[in-house]
Amino acid sequence: MGQKISIICNEAGYAAALAAFEAYFDNEPQAGSEDGDRFELLGRLLAQYEAEHCRMPRP
């Protein structure tokens, strides 16, 4: 799965990273492998973007 990973700066980048991340759901890669590292990195980038841009309003 060789697409370049980069910092998520906008909704288009978020959507692309999310699609790449979700592609691993049916066959999660082994931790420590190249795909496993990519899966973890995508997850971390998505979490950071969501923390900064997708805040839930307080009740």
C-alpha positions in Angstrom: 0.0 0.0 0.0 2.5 2.5 -1.1 0.9 6.0 -1.1 2.9 8.6 0.7 1.8 9.5 4.3 1.8 13.2 5.2 0.4 15.5 7.8 -3.4 16.0 7.5 -4.1 19.6 6.8 -7.6 19.7 5.5 -10.8 17.6 5.0 -9.5 16.2 1.7 -6.4 14.9 3.4 -8.5 13.6 6.3 -10.7 11.7 3.9 -7.8 10.2 2.0 -6.0 9.1 5.3 -9.3 7.7 6.6 -9.8 5.6 3.4 -6.2 4.3 3.6 -6.7 3.5 7.3 -10.0 1.7 6.8 -8.5 -0.4 4.0 -6.7 -2.3 6.8 -9.8 -3.2 8.8 -10.5 -6.5 7.1 -6.9 -7.6 7.3 -5.1 -5.8 10.1 -1.3 -5.9 9.5 1.2 -7.4 11.9 2.6 -5.0 14.4 6.2 -4.0 13.4 5.8 -4.8 9.8 5.9 -2.0 7.2 2.2 -2.1 6.7 1.7 -2.3 10.5 3.8 0.8 11.0 1.8 2.5 8.3 -1.5 1.5 9.9 -0.3 2.8 13.3 1.0 6.1 11.8 -2.3 6.7 9.9 -4.2 6.1 13.1 -2.1 8.6 15.1 -2.4 11.2 12.4 -6.2 10.8 12.2 -6.5 11.0 16.0 -4.5 14.2 16.1 -6.6 15.8 13.3 -9.8 14.7 15.0 -8.7 16.1 18.3 -7.9 19.5 16.7 -10.8 19.8 14.2 -13.7 17.6 15.2 -14.5 18.7 18.7 -17.8 17.6 20.1 -19.9 20.3 21.8 -20.3 19.9 25.6 -23.8 19.1 26.8 
